[in-house]
C-alpha cells in the first residue's frame, strides 16, 4: 500500500493543519500530500477563487493514480477533480461533503438558503466573530460537543484571511455536484456525520441514489468535524476501503499509461502515416445511421480529431464530443478543429459522461487498446441510451501476423499487441445487453520496400509494442538481424506485406438493459 499517494484537501476556514488528528495514521498507509487551497494556509491567494481555477490549481499539484481525500469544501472540490480527471484519481474519499451545500427547490437535503446567506453576510461584516460561530457549527450536535469544540478552535482562526475566503463561500453556495457525482467511476467512499448541522444526514440516501457504485457511510453521533470527533473510526473506514480497492500502479493502469504516453508522443507524426486508419474510419463512417433525434455523439479514441468534424456534419443538430486517453492527441485535435466540436480526456472504461446520456458511440481502431472487455462494454452500455448505437472498428488476431511470426523465430517475448477474436467481442457485447446488428471482416495488406519503413510507421502512429511480456531494454544486433532475415521470407513481388485484420461492428443497446 505504501506505493500509493494520498492527497488531502481541507475544508473552508481551515488549512492543512485540520488533518492533524489522522495525518500520522494516513502516513502509515501511504505517502501523504496535504494541499492548502488558494488563499488558505500557506497558499497565496488567487485573483478568482472559481471552481475551474481551483480544480486546475489542484490538478497541477497531484500525481497520477493518487487517492484523493477531501473534507467539506475540499470534498466537493475532490468530486469535481475526480469527475473531470478520472485518469488522475485511483480512489476518492470525502468527509462531510454534500453534492449541494445549499438547499434548492429540487434538492432539500442541504443547508437552508436563508441560513447560508446570513452566514455569508455575517462573515463579510465581521470575519473574526463569524469564525468563532463557525467553529461552534463544526462541533455542534456531536456526542462530545464541548470537548470537540476545544480541540478545533485553534484550527479555525482569522490569522490568514484573504479575499479568497469570501469567494470560496460563494463557490459553496453555488456549486452543484450532482452531475459530477453521478458519473464518478472510481471506487469511492463518502463518510457523513449523523449529527452534522451543516450537511444533514438525510443526504446519505440521496448520494446512494445518485450513484449506486459509490459507498456512503453514516458515522453515528458525529458532527461536521468528524475526523476530529472520531479519528479512530474514520481511519478504520479509510484503511479498510483502500485495502478493498488495491489500485496502486497495477498492471492495467500501467498499461494504459504507456498507451497514453505512446500516442501522445506520436501526436505530431500520426497524420503523416495514418492512411490505413483513414480508410478504415471512412468505411466505418458509412455504417453510422443518420437519425435527426440524436442529441449526443461520442468519437471515442478520436486521436487527432480527423473524424470528429465528419460526425458533426452527419449529425449537425447534435453535440459531438471527441474523447481520447492521450492528452497529446487531444491537443492536436483541439488545434485543428472549430469551437463547435468539443474534446475531453477520458478512458473508454471510465467515461466522464452521465448514465444513459449518449445516443451514438463511434470508435475507429481504438478499442483494441482496451484489454478488459467486460469493463469496456459495461461502461459503453452505461452511457448509451436505450436503443443507442455502438459503431466501431477494431483489429483481429491475424493483424501483423508476419511481424509476430518473424519475432517468434527469434525469441519468446511479446512483440505484437494482442487482439481479441470475434467470438470474444461477440460474447462481451451479448453479456452486456448489446445486440449485434452488423459484422464485417476484411483484410487490408500494406506493402513496404524495407522492413524499417514498417517499423518506422508503427512508431509514428504510436502503435508499436507496449504489451506485457515484451523484452526489457534494448534488443541486440544479432536478434535484429535474425528478425529481419525471418521477415524476408514474406517478401512477395519485391515488397514486404503487413496484414491488418479489420473488424467492423454495429451493435445496439437493448431497450431493457437499464
DORONU-868059 format. One record per residue (C-alpha): residue number from 1; residue in one letter; x, y, z. Coordinates in pm, whole numbers, padded with zeros to 5 digits, always signed. Example, Ala and Ser with C-alpha at 12.3 -4.5 7.8 and 13.67 -1.06 7.14 Angstrom:
<rs>
R   num   residu       c1       c2       c3
R     1        a   +01230   -00450   +00780
R     2        s   +01367   -00106   +00714
</rs>
This chain:
<rs>
R   num   residu       c1       c2       c3
R     1        x   +00000   +00000   +00000
R     2        x   +00297   +00231   +00053
R     3        x   +00323   +00274   -00326
R     4        x   +00009   +00489   -00310
R     5        x   -00003   +00864   -00263
R     6        x   -00283   +01020   -00061
R     7        x   -00370   +01383   -00138
R     8        x   -00563   +01583   +00123
R     9        x   -00793   +01882   +00058
R    10        x   -00912   +02070   +00367
R    11        x   -01243   +02246   +00429
R    12        x   -01341   +02614   +00431
R    13        x   -01200   +02835   +00709
R    14        x   -00914   +02592   +00773
R    15        x   -00590   +02473   +00617
R    16        x   -00384   +02154   +00606
R    17        x   -00338   +02162   +00985
R    18        x   -00701   +02049   +01007
R    19        x   -00581   +01695   +00921
R    20        x   -00380   +01672   +01246
R    21        x   -00595   +01405   +01417
R    22        x   -00542   +01150   +01138
R    23        x   -00230   +01261   +00948
R    24        x   +00010   +01018   +01118
R    25        x   -00222   +00724   +01059
R    26        x   -00263   +00822   +00695
R    27        x   +00114   +00840   +00658
R    28        x   +00135   +00480   +00778
R    29        x   -00091   +00385   +00487
R    30        x   +00074   +00583   +00208
R    31        x   +00282   +00884   +00112
R    32        x   +00073   +01192   +00200
R    33        x   +00049   +01532   +00029
R    34        x   -00161   +01795   +00208
R    35        x   -00259   +02086   -00016
R    36        x   -00358   +02430   +00112
R    37        x   -00632   +02567   -00113
R    38        x   -00561   +02908   -00276
R    39        x   -00571   +03188   -00019
R    40        x   -00580   +02945   +00275
R    41        x   -00290   +02842   +00497
R    42        x   +00042   +02887   +00318
R    43        x   -00101   +02909   -00035
R    44        x   -00104   +03258   -00189
R    45        x   -00441   +03399   -00286
R    46        x   -00551   +03389   -00649
R    47        x   -00749   +03656   -00828
R    48        x   -01062   +03448   -00874
R    49        x   -01146   +03154   -00648
R    50        x   -01371   +02975   -00901
R    51        x   -01432   +02601   -00936
R    52        x   -01242   +02586   -01266
R    53        x   -00946   +02782   -01130
R    54        x   -00920   +02579   -00810
R    55        x   -00957   +02244   -00989
R    56        x   -00670   +02346   -01218
R    57        x   -00471   +02452   -00909
R    58        x   -00524   +02110   -00751
R    59        x   -00455   +01904   -01065
R    60        x   -00121   +02080   -01116
R    61        x   -00012   +01962   -00769
R    62        x   -00121   +01599   -00761
R    63        x   +00047   +01289   -00907
R    64        x   -00125   +01037   -01131
R    65        x   -00301   +00743   -00969
R    66        x   -00346   +00911   -00632
R    67        x   -00605   +00863   -00360
R    68        x   -00787   +01194   -00316
R    69        x   -00939   +01272   +00024
R    70        x   -01138   +01589   +00084
R    71        x   -01325   +01729   +00382
R    72        x   -01631   +01952   +00338
R    73        x   -01543   +02212   +00069
R    74        x   -01233   +02003   -00006
R    75        x   -01457   +01701   -00057
R    76        x   -01681   +01886   -00303
R    77        x   -01377   +02003   -00498
R    78        x   -01237   +01648   -00489
R    79        x   -01552   +01521   -00662
R    80        x   -01500   +01780   -00938
R    81        x   -01137   +01672   -00983
R    82        x   -01228   +01301   -00994
R    83        x   -01508   +01358   -01246
R    84        x   -01301   +01580   -01475
R    85        x   -00973   +01390   -01450
R    86        x   -01068   +01025   -01383
R    87        x   -00726   +00908   -01504
R    88        x   -00559   +01102   -01221
R    89        x   -00759   +00960   -00930
R    90        x   -00748   +00592   -00836
R    91        x   -00976   +00624   -00532
R    92        x   -01189   +00904   -00389
R    93        x   -01281   +00961   -00024
R    94        x   -01490   +01252   +00105
R    95        x   -01569   +01353   +00462
R    96        x   -01883   +01556   +00542
R    97        x   -01926   +01662   +00179
R    98        x   -02267   +01711   +00021
R    99        x   -02335   +01730   -00352
R   100        x   -02506   +02065   -00288
R   101        x   -02408   +02263   +00021
R   102        x   -02708   +02493   -00004
R   103        x   -03063   +02365   -00048
R   104        x   -03278   +02445   -00351
R   105        x   -03628   +02356   -00465
R   106        x   -03510   +02030   -00621
R   107        x   -03254   +01946   -00352
R   108        x   -03364   +01986   +00008
R   109        x   -03105   +01772   +00193
R   110        x   -02871   +02066   +00249
R   111        x   -02828   +02393   +00441
R   112        x   -03131   +02625   +00405
R   113        x   -03066   +02915   +00169
R   114        x   -03152   +03183   +00424
R   115        x   -02909   +03036   +00679
R   116        x   -02630   +03034   +00421
R   117        x   -02698   +03392   +00313
R   118        x   -02697   +03517   +00672
R   119        x   -02370   +03339   +00745
R   120        x   -02202   +03484   +00434
R   121        x   -02322   +03837   +00517
R   122        x   -02201   +03794   +00873
R   123        x   -01855   +03685   +00757
R   124        x   -01831   +03979   +00519
R   125        x   -01922   +04220   +00801
R   126        x   -01724   +04064   +01088
R   127        x   -01492   +03776   +00991
R   128        x   -01346   +03714   +01339
R   129        x   -01681   +03684   +01513
R   130        x   -01821   +03467   +01233
R   131        x   -01526   +03228   +01251
R   132        x   -01595   +03173   +01622
R   133        x   -01953   +03089   +01527
R   134        x   -01823   +02860   +01252
R   135        x   -01605   +02665   +01499
R   136        x   -01918   +02601   +01701
R   137        x   -02101   +02475   +01393
R   138        x   -01821   +02226   +01322
R   139        x   -01874   +02071   +01664
R   140        x   -02249   +02123   +01710
R   141        x   -02451   +01806   +01764
R   142        x   -02152   +01584   +01836
R   143        x   -02172   +01333   +02119
R   144        x   -01874   +01510   +02279
R   145        x   -01955   +01861   +02157
R   146        x   -01775   +02063   +02428
R   147        x   -01454   +01862   +02412
R   148        x   -01460   +01872   +02032
R   149        x   -01508   +02249   +02026
R   150        x   -01199   +02298   +02243
R   151        x   -00993   +02089   +02003
R   152        x   -01094   +02264   +01684
R   153        x   -01094   +02629   +01799
R   154        x   -00726   +02658   +01716
R   155        x   -00784   +02520   +01366
R   156        x   -01037   +02787   +01270
R   157        x   -00858   +03120   +01315
R   158        x   -00858   +03460   +01147
R   159        x   -00479   +03477   +01117
R   160        x   -00464   +03448   +00740
R   161        x   -00795   +03566   +00593
R   162        x   -00771   +03663   +00226
R   163        x   -01035   +03770   -00030
R   164        x   -01045   +03407   -00144
R   165        x   -01229   +03312   +00176
R   166        x   -01540   +03507   +00080
R   167        x   -01511   +03390   -00280
R   168        x   -01493   +03031   -00154
R   169        x   -01818   +03086   +00037
R   170        x   -01980   +03195   -00287
R   171        x   -01849   +02877   -00454
R   172        x   -02003   +02671   -00176
R   173        x   -02334   +02848   -00223
R   174        x   -02344   +02785   -00597
R   175        x   -02167   +02453   -00651
R   176        x   -02393   +02169   -00765
R   177        x   -02205   +01838   -00783
R   178        x   -02498   +01615   -00874
R   179        x   -02397   +01561   -01237
R   180        x   -02030   +01516   -01146
R   181        x   -02116   +01272   -00866
R   182        x   -02340   +01069   -01096
R   183        x   -02057   +00998   -01343
R   184        x   -01788   +00905   -01089
R   185        x   -01634   +00573   -01185
R   186        x   -01352   +00540   -00933
R   187        x   -01401   +00335   -00618
R   188        x   -01521   +00597   -00369
R   189        x   -01617   +00628   -00003
R   190        x   -01828   +00914   +00129
R   191        x   -01844   +00948   +00509
R   192        x   -02112   +01170   +00662
R   193        x   -02179   +01260   +01027
R   194        x   -02514   +01160   +01167
R   195        x   -02527   +01474   +01387
R   196        x   -02381   +01718   +01133
R   197        x   -02570   +02050   +01129
R   198        x   -02404   +02168   +00805
R   199        x   -02456   +01855   +00594
R   200        x   -02774   +01678   +00709
R   201        x   -02775   +01302   +00749
R   202        x   -03066   +01289   +00503
R   203        x   -02812   +01350   +00226
R   204        x   -02676   +00994   +00267
R   205        x   -02957   +00808   +00082
R   206        x   -02962   +01082   -00182
R   207        x   -02593   +01023   -00259
R   208        x   -02653   +00648   -00284
R   209        x   -02940   +00705   -00525
R   210        x   -02732   +00938   -00744
R   211        x   -02459   +00678   -00797
R   212        x   -02514   +00322   -00679
R   213        x   -02143   +00239   -00726
R   214        x   -02037   +00479   -00450
R   215        x   -02004   +00371   -00086
R   216        x   -02182   +00602   +00159
R   217        x   -02127   +00561   +00534
R   218        x   -02311   +00750   +00809
R   219        x   -02099   +00790   +01123
R   220        x   -02323   +00776   +01434
R   221        x   -02325   +01075   +01675
R   222        x   -02059   +01263   +01476
R   223        x   -02063   +01633   +01384
R   224        x   -01920   +01805   +01075
R   225        x   -01560   +01776   +01202
R   226        x   -01599   +01400   +01208
R   227        x   -01228   +01319   +01173
R   228        x   -01174   +01524   +01492
R   229        x   -01472   +01367   +01662
R   230        x   -01398   +01002   +01582
R   231        x   -01049   +00981   +01427
R   232        x   -01001   +00611   +01503
R   233        x   -01326   +00517   +01331
R   234        x   -01255   +00741   +01031
R   235        x   -00908   +00587   +00986
R   236        x   -01054   +00237   +01018
R   237        x   -01307   +00313   +00743
R   238        x   -01041   +00468   +00517
R   239        x   -00787   +00189   +00568
R   240        x   -01044   -00084   +00506
R   241        x   -01168   +00091   +00193
R   242        x   -00816   +00132   +00049
R   243        x   -00734   -00232   +00121
R   244        x   -01054   -00345   -00053
R   245        x   -00966   -00149   -00367
R   246        x   -00595   -00206   -00439
R   247        x   -00528   +00005   -00747
R   248        x   -00178   +00141   -00689
R   249        x   +00037   +00106   -01001
R   250        x   -00138   -00215   -01103
R   251        x   -00076   -00371   -01444
R   252        x   -00389   -00227   -01604
R   253        x   -00315   +00133   -01506
R   254        x   +00048   +00091   -01603
R   255        x   -00056   -00043   -01942
R   256        x   -00299   +00242   -02006
R   257        x   -00042   +00496   -01900
R   258        x   +00201   +00350   -02156
R   259        x   -00070   +00362   -02423
R   260        x   -00146   +00728   -02346
R   261        x   +00221   +00823   -02344
R   262        x   +00295   +00638   -02666
R   263        x   +00014   +00805   -02860
R   264        x   +00085   +01145   -02707
R   265        x   +00443   +01124   -02830
R   266        x   +00318   +01031   -03177
R   267        x   +00056   +01307   -03198
R   268        x   +00252   +01528   -03439
R   269        x   +00355   +01243   -03673
R   270        x   +00033   +01038   -03666
R   271        x   -00146   +01208   -03957
R   272        x   +00154   +01169   -04189
R   273        x   +00127   +00788   -04187
R   274        x   -00236   +00717   -04092
R   275        x   -00356   +00610   -04440
R   276        x   -00494   +00276   -04322
R   277        x   -00663   +00445   -04026
R   278        x   -00827   +00698   -04259
R   279        x   -00950   +00424   -04492
R   280        x   -01094   +00212   -04211
R   281        x   -01257   +00515   -04046
R   282        x   -01422   +00623   -04372
R   283        x   -01561   +00271   -04421
R   284        x   -01691   +00275   -04065
R   285        x   -01845   +00621   -04101
R   286        x   -02067   +00488   -04381
R   287        x   -02214   +00238   -04137
R   288        x   -02338   +00508   -03898
R   289        x   -02713   +00551   -03938
R   290        x   -02843   +00908   -03958
R   291        x   -03112   +00999   -03705
R   292        x   -03236   +01354   -03653
R   293        x   -03337   +01265   -03295
R   294        x   -02974   +01206   -03196
R   295        x   -02855   +01464   -02941
R   296        x   -02514   +01340   -02822
R   297        x   -02241   +01161   -03019
R   298        x   -01903   +01046   -02890
R   299        x   -01600   +00993   -03112
R   300        x   -01425   +00750   -02879
R   301        x   -01049   +00729   -02927
R   302        x   -01068   +01031   -03154
R   303        x   -00689   +01069   -03183
R   304        x   -00606   +01386   -03372
R   305        x   -00976   +01452   -03430
R   306        x   -00992   +01368   -03801
R   307        x   -01336   +01205   -03792
R   308        x   -01494   +01421   -03521
R   309        x   -01598   +01703   -03759
R   310        x   -01724   +01440   -04007
R   311        x   -01956   +01314   -03736
R   312        x   -02065   +01672   -03668
R   313        x   -02161   +01708   -04036
R   314        x   -02353   +01380   -04017
R   315        x   -02535   +01496   -03702
R   316        x   -02550   +01879   -03732
R   317        x   -02816   +01901   -03463
R   318        x   -02615   +01701   -03208
R   319        x   -02339   +01771   -02959
R   320        x   -02033   +01581   -03085
R   321        x   -01752   +01513   -02837
R   322        x   -01412   +01369   -02920
R   323        x   -01268   +01157   -02638
R   324        x   -00916   +01021   -02613
R   325        x   -00686   +00884   -02344
R   326        x   -00380   +01064   -02486
R   327        x   -00359   +01432   -02395
R   328        x   -00105   +01491   -02674
R   329        x   -00355   +01370   -02934
R   330        x   -00626   +01593   -02788
R   331        x   -00401   +01898   -02808
R   332        x   -00362   +01841   -03183
R   333        x   -00734   +01770   -03221
R   334        x   -00832   +02093   -03048
R   335        x   -00592   +02296   -03260
R   336        x   -00725   +02160   -03588
R   337        x   -01100   +02177   -03515
R   338        x   -01353   +02455   -03474
R   339        x   -01505   +02552   -03143
R   340        x   -01830   +02375   -03235
R   341        x   -01666   +02037   -03177
R   342        x   -01558   +01970   -02818
R   343        x   -01299   +01730   -02678
R   344        x   -01245   +01554   -02345
R   345        x   -00971   +01338   -02197
R   346        x   -01113   +01006   -02090
R   347        x   -01068   +00631   -02061
R   348        x   -01315   +00413   -02255
R   349        x   -01363   +00202   -01942
R   350        x   -01429   +00509   -01722
R   351        x   -01609   +00766   -01935
R   352        x   -01683   +01115   -01795
R   353        x   -02049   +01107   -01902
R   354        x   -02375   +01059   -01717
R   355        x   -02564   +00731   -01735
R   356        x   -02784   +00700   -02047
R   357        x   -02674   +01036   -02183
R   358        x   -02528   +00934   -02522
R   359        x   -02710   +00835   -02843
R   360        x   -02420   +00719   -03063
R   361        x   -02068   +00596   -02987
R   362        x   -01836   +00592   -03288
R   363        x   -01491   +00442   -03241
R   364        x   -01244   +00358   -03516
R   365        x   -00936   +00146   -03440
R   366        x   -00919   +00242   -03073
R   367        x   -01098   -00022   -02866
R   368        x   -00827   -00283   -02933
R   369        x   -00626   -00100   -02665
R   370        x   -00885   -00197   -02403
R   371        x   -00794   -00533   -02257
R   372        x   -01088   -00581   -02020
R   373        x   -01388   -00639   -02247
R   374        x   -01629   -00677   -01955
R   375        x   -01533   -00336   -01814
R   376        x   -01536   -00179   -02163
R   377        x   -01876   -00298   -02282
R   378        x   -02030   -00248   -01939
R   379        x   -01921   +00116   -01945
R   380        x   -02037   +00171   -02303
R   381        x   -02372   +00021   -02206
R   382        x   -02391   +00256   -01906
R   383        x   -02350   +00580   -02101
R   384        x   -02564   +00481   -02401
R   385        x   -02935   +00547   -02403
R   386        x   -03169   +00250   -02458
R   387        x   -03150   +00154   -02829
R   388        x   -02830   +00360   -02850
R   389        x   -02591   +00280   -03134
R   390        x   -02236   +00147   -03091
R   391        x   -02039   +00158   -03418
R   392        x   -01674   +00056   -03401
R   393        x   -01385   -00092   -03590
R   394        x   -01109   -00289   -03424
R   395        x   -00829   -00528   -03513
R   396        x   -00847   -00906   -03512
R   397        x   -00586   -01168   -03412
R   398        x   -00443   -01203   -03763
R   399        x   -00318   -00842   -03753
R   400        x   +00057   -00813   -03823
R   401        x   +00089   -01191   -03825
R   402        x   +00402   -01158   -04038
R   403        x   +00567   -00944   -03770
R   404        x   +00461   -01184   -03497
R   405        x   +00584   -01490   -03688
R   406        x   +00921   -01335   -03764
R   407        x   +00983   -01248   -03399
R   408        x   +00872   -01594   -03282
R   409        x   +01163   -01739   -03474
R   410        x   +01398   -01513   -03273
R   411        x   +01281   -01514   -02908
R   412        x   +00984   -01585   -02681
R   413        x   +00895   -01227   -02596
R   414        x   +00575   -01047   -02696
R   415        x   +00643   -00810   -02986
R   416        x   +00294   -00765   -03133
R   417        x   -00005   -00628   -02945
R   418        x   -00267   -00890   -02860
R   419        x   -00606   -00858   -03032
R   420        x   -00944   -01010   -02938
R   421        x   -01122   -01270   -03150
R   422        x   -01467   -01204   -03296
R   423        x   -01611   -01464   -03058
R   424        x   -01466   -01278   -02759
R   425        x   -01609   -00949   -02887
R   426        x   -01947   -01103   -02965
R   427        x   -01969   -01267   -02620
R   428        x   -01869   -00942   -02450
R   429        x   -02138   -00749   -02635
R   430        x   -02410   -01007   -02567
R   431        x   -02324   -01033   -02197
R   432        x   -02363   -00656   -02164
R   433        x   -02703   -00632   -02335
R   434        x   -02590   -00539   -02684
R   435        x   -02739   -00700   -02993
R   436        x   -02513   -00742   -03296
R   437        x   -02665   -00556   -03591
R   438        x   -02382   -00591   -03843
R   439        x   -02041   -00756   -03862
R   440        x   -01791   -00730   -04146
R   441        x   -01434   -00854   -04162
R   442        x   -01176   -00750   -04417
R   443        x   -00803   -00797   -04462
R   444        x   -00604   -00491   -04560
R   445        x   -00243   -00553   -04662
R   446        x   +00009   -00271   -04661
R   447        x   +00329   -00313   -04860
R   448        x   +00676   -00182   -04777
R   449        x   +01001   -00188   -04965
R   450        x   +01204   -00218   -04645
R   451        x   +01123   -00354   -04301
R   452        x   +01245   -00030   -04146
R   453        x   +00964   +00153   -04328
R   454        x   +00707   -00062   -04145
R   455        x   +00865   -00025   -03801
R   456        x   +00907   +00349   -03856
R   457        x   +00537   +00379   -03947
R   458        x   +00428   +00188   -03637
R   459        x   +00637   +00421   -03422
R   460        x   +00498   +00731   -03596
R   461        x   +00145   +00604   -03529
R   462        x   +00224   +00538   -03163
R   463        x   +00115   +00178   -03221
R   464        x   +00442   -00004   -03154
R   465        x   +00470   -00280   -02895
R   466        x   +00374   -00177   -02541
R   467        x   +00240   -00508   -02417
R   468        x   +00312   -00710   -02108
R   469        x   +00572   -00973   -02183
R   470        x   +00784   -00750   -02402
R   471        x   +01160   -00769   -02370
R   472        x   +01321   -00529   -02125
R   473        x   +01595   -00299   -02253
R   474        x   +01747   -00287   -02600
R   475        x   +01736   -00573   -02847
R   476        x   +02081   -00693   -02955
R   477        x   +02217   -00662   -03310
R   478        x   +02215   -01039   -03367
R   479        x   +01849   -01067   -03278
R   480        x   +01756   -00774   -03501
R   481        x   +01942   -00930   -03797
R   482        x   +01770   -01265   -03730
R   483        x   +01433   -01089   -03717
R   484        x   +01496   -00912   -04049
R   485        x   +01601   -01240   -04210
R   486        x   +01284   -01414   -04085
R   487        x   +01060   -01136   -04213
R   488        x   +01223   -01153   -04558
R   489        x   +01053   -01492   -04604
R   490        x   +00727   -01299   -04655
R   491        x   +00865   -01083   -04938
R   492        x   +00644   -01102   -05246
R   493        x   +00686   -00910   -05571
R   494        x   +00974   -00724   -05412
R   495        x   +00766   -00586   -05123
R   496        x   +00716   -00686   -04760
R   497        x   +00349   -00726   -04654
R   498        x   +00191   -00615   -04326
R   499        x   -00158   -00756   -04279
R   500        x   -00431   -00580   -04083
R   501        x   -00729   -00796   -03982
R   502        x   -01009   -00539   -03957
R   503        x   -01347   -00596   -03785
R   504        x   -01640   -00358   -03843
R   505        x   -01915   -00393   -03583
R   506        x   -02251   -00221   -03542
R   507        x   -02435   -00303   -03219
R   508        x   -02739   -00169   -03041
R   509        x   -02804   -00141   -02670
R   510        x   -03114   -00325   -02559
R   511        x   -03403   -00104   -02450
R   512        x   -03445   -00337   -02148
R   513        x   -03082   -00335   -02028
R   514        x   -03116   -00042   -01788
</rs>
